[in-house]
Amino acid sequence: MSLWPVGCFHERCVLVTGGTSGIGLAIAEGFAAEGARVIAAGLEEIARPGVTGVLLDVRDRTAVDRLIGGLDRLDVVVNCAGLIRRLEE
């Protein structure tokens, strides 16, 4: 069951930072299930149906600019990148 109208994200380009694991990956897979062209950017390599995984450190502005500049369109951005400092918490 979808919360969105059928075809709402069909052929839309969605970028999910932090999209190669955890909540970000679940979000990326959800958009892909809705027909979006999804780019999941993160620090891990992934292979999922409908999701293109790219290695990206969002702290590297040049790498971010290169990724964004290489897209023909960008309709949705989900910033799910984060940092966990388990030993410091």
Backbone bond lengths (Angstrom), bond angles and torsions (degrees), N, CA, C in turn:
res aa  C-N    CA-C-N  psi(-1)  N-CA   C-N-CA  omega(-1)  CA-C   N-CA-C  phi
1 M - - - 1.444 - - 1.529 109.08 -
2 S 1.297 117.23 133.47 1.455 122.39 -178.64 1.521 111.06 -108.18
3 L 1.310 115.16 147.21 1.459 120.69 174.59 1.519 111.73 -84.65
4 W 1.331 116.51 -11.69 1.463 121.87 -173.74 1.521 110.11 -107.03
5 P 1.332 117.93 154.30 1.466 120.44 174.25 1.525 109.71 -59.24
6 V 1.312 116.93 145.05 1.463 121.98 -179.84 1.521 109.65 -55.36
7 G 1.313 116.13 129.38 1.458 121.89 177.60 1.517 115.09 81.76
8 C 1.308 117.37 3.89 1.470 121.51 -176.99 1.529 112.72 -55.98
9 F 1.326 116.82 -37.92 1.460 120.43 -177.57 1.529 112.85 -106.66
10 H 1.318 116.93 7.53 1.459 120.71 -179.65 1.522 110.19 -57.49
11 E 1.310 115.82 124.09 1.469 124.88 179.13 1.526 114.16 64.46
12 R 1.309 118.03 14.00 1.463 121.05 172.27 1.522 107.41 -81.55
13 C 1.315 116.57 149.75 1.459 121.60 178.43 1.530 108.12 -101.05
14 V 1.322 115.52 121.38 1.462 122.31 -177.80 1.526 108.94 -119.48
15 L 1.320 115.67 128.76 1.466 122.05 175.02 1.526 107.81 -109.65
16 V 1.329 116.14 125.19 1.458 121.39 176.97 1.525 107.70 -117.69
17 T 1.340 116.93 109.65 1.462 119.41 174.17 1.526 106.91 -79.97
18 G 1.323 115.93 144.99 1.460 119.32 -172.99 1.520 110.22 71.11
19 G 1.324 115.94 22.28 1.458 121.92 -172.59 1.507 115.74 -91.04
20 T 1.321 117.75 9.59 1.459 118.91 -178.06 1.529 113.13 -101.44
21 S 1.334 116.58 2.56 1.460 119.43 176.94 1.526 110.16 -160.00
22 G 1.300 116.17 163.73 1.458 122.80 172.61 1.514 115.55 55.41
23 I 1.330 115.50 -138.09 1.459 121.84 -177.42 1.526 111.12 -60.79
24 G 1.336 117.49 -41.06 1.459 120.84 179.45 1.515 112.27 -59.54
25 L 1.326 117.33 -41.55 1.463 121.18 178.40 1.527 110.47 -65.65
26 A 1.315 117.37 -40.64 1.465 120.32 177.99 1.531 110.30 -62.35
27 I 1.319 117.03 -40.43 1.466 120.99 177.31 1.525 109.96 -63.70
28 A 1.323 117.21 -45.56 1.466 121.50 179.44 1.528 110.75 -59.29
29 E 1.323 116.65 -45.72 1.466 120.70 179.54 1.527 111.14 -64.72
30 G 1.330 117.35 -35.18 1.461 120.56 177.69 1.511 112.32 -64.94
31 F 1.323 116.96 -43.97 1.462 120.02 176.86 1.524 110.69 -64.35
32 A 1.332 117.48 -40.16 1.466 120.64 178.76 1.535 110.26 -61.94
33 A 1.325 116.73 -39.60 1.468 120.74 178.70 1.531 111.32 -64.21
34 E 1.324 116.74 -23.97 1.469 121.74 178.47 1.524 112.33 -90.21
35 G 1.345 116.82 5.32 1.457 120.91 174.75 1.513 116.07 95.53
36 A 1.332 117.30 5.52 1.464 120.16 -179.89 1.527 110.67 -77.32
37 R 1.319 114.71 155.84 1.470 121.84 169.42 1.524 104.73 -89.39
38 V 1.329 116.91 112.54 1.458 121.42 -169.95 1.521 111.80 -111.29
39 I 1.324 114.82 133.30 1.454 122.43 172.53 1.524 106.34 -113.53
40 A 1.314 115.86 116.70 1.461 121.38 178.86 1.522 107.35 -103.53
41 A 1.318 115.81 111.66 1.458 121.17 -177.43 1.518 109.74 -103.16
42 G 1.321 116.04 133.95 1.452 119.44 179.81 1.507 112.15 -175.33
43 L 1.310 115.09 -167.66 1.463 121.31 -174.97 1.518 113.88 -94.98
44 E 1.335 117.25 5.07 1.459 121.80 179.19 1.521 109.67 -124.32
45 E 1.324 116.72 153.81 1.456 120.71 173.84 1.517 107.87 -88.67
46 I 1.327 116.66 136.49 1.455 121.01 178.51 1.515 110.31 -133.32
47 A 1.313 115.33 159.85 1.462 122.64 172.95 1.523 106.14 -139.74
48 R 1.324 115.84 107.46 1.460 122.33 -179.17 1.525 108.61 -136.57
49 P 1.325 117.84 145.22 1.467 120.14 177.23 1.530 111.19 -59.34
50 G 1.320 116.24 127.57 1.448 121.35 176.22 1.513 115.54 79.74
51 V 1.326 117.10 0.57 1.461 121.28 -178.09 1.522 108.92 -124.12
52 T 1.324 116.62 125.68 1.456 121.57 174.79 1.521 107.94 -96.88
53 G 1.312 116.02 116.40 1.457 120.56 178.80 1.515 110.92 -89.16
54 V 1.328 116.72 134.10 1.455 121.33 175.95 1.525 108.80 -131.11
55 L 1.318 114.93 140.94 1.454 119.33 176.16 1.517 108.85 -76.99
56 L 1.331 116.49 129.24 1.452 120.57 -178.41 1.522 109.61 -157.36
57 D 1.317 114.95 131.16 1.457 122.06 170.95 1.522 105.21 -103.89
58 V 1.336 117.64 111.00 1.463 120.83 -174.54 1.529 112.78 -65.46
59 R 1.328 117.51 -10.86 1.470 120.07 175.85 1.522 111.95 -78.33
60 D 1.342 116.83 -12.31 1.463 122.74 -179.42 1.527 109.40 -95.33
61 R 1.325 115.83 94.12 1.471 120.68 -175.28 1.528 112.45 -57.45
62 T 1.320 117.37 -38.80 1.465 120.34 179.60 1.520 110.56 -61.54
63 A 1.317 117.16 -43.11 1.467 121.39 179.12 1.524 110.89 -65.36
64 V 1.327 117.34 -40.50 1.468 121.41 178.05 1.520 109.86 -63.93
65 D 1.335 117.20 -47.28 1.468 121.31 178.63 1.524 111.03 -59.47
66 R 1.323 117.15 -39.93 1.469 121.79 179.85 1.533 110.08 -64.39
67 L 1.333 116.67 -44.31 1.466 120.10 179.86 1.525 110.68 -63.48
68 I 1.323 117.42 -50.77 1.466 121.58 -178.54 1.524 110.93 -63.45
69 G 1.322 116.50 -42.62 1.464 120.99 -179.47 1.511 113.58 -65.34
70 G 1.322 117.37 -23.04 1.454 121.35 -179.24 1.524 114.15 -86.37
71 L 1.316 117.09 -2.66 1.462 120.27 -179.63 1.519 110.74 -90.17
72 D 1.332 116.58 141.02 1.462 120.03 176.93 1.522 111.70 -78.36
73 R 1.338 117.04 -22.24 1.460 122.09 176.00 1.524 108.24 -160.81
74 L 1.312 115.79 158.77 1.452 121.81 177.55 1.521 107.29 -148.34
75 D 1.335 115.67 114.41 1.459 120.82 -174.99 1.529 113.45 -102.11
76 V 1.330 116.78 -33.47 1.461 120.82 -176.28 1.523 108.55 -139.70
77 V 1.342 115.63 136.63 1.467 121.29 173.21 1.521 107.66 -124.21
78 V 1.326 115.45 129.00 1.461 121.62 173.79 1.518 106.38 -117.43
79 N 1.329 116.42 114.92 1.458 120.60 178.81 1.521 108.24 -92.49
80 C 1.326 114.98 100.80 1.458 120.84 -178.42 1.528 110.62 -118.10
81 A 1.323 116.27 10.11 1.458 120.53 179.07 1.528 108.83 -71.41
82 G 1.293 115.44 140.75 1.454 119.37 179.35 1.512 110.87 -153.41
83 L 1.285 114.91 176.94 1.457 121.26 -178.23 1.519 108.10 -132.24
84 I 1.313 115.96 129.59 1.461 120.41 178.28 1.529 107.93 -111.09
85 R 1.291 115.34 126.60 1.459 120.89 176.31 1.526 107.87 -116.89
86 R 1.304 116.19 75.94 1.454 122.22 -172.68 1.518 113.72 -58.58
87 L 1.299 117.84 -40.30 1.462 120.36 -177.16 1.517 112.90 -74.72
88 E 1.334 116.14 -21.52 1.463 120.36 -177.66 1.529 112.46 -92.24
89 E 1.320 117.68 -9.92 1.475 119.95 -176.50 1.506 111.55 -91.50
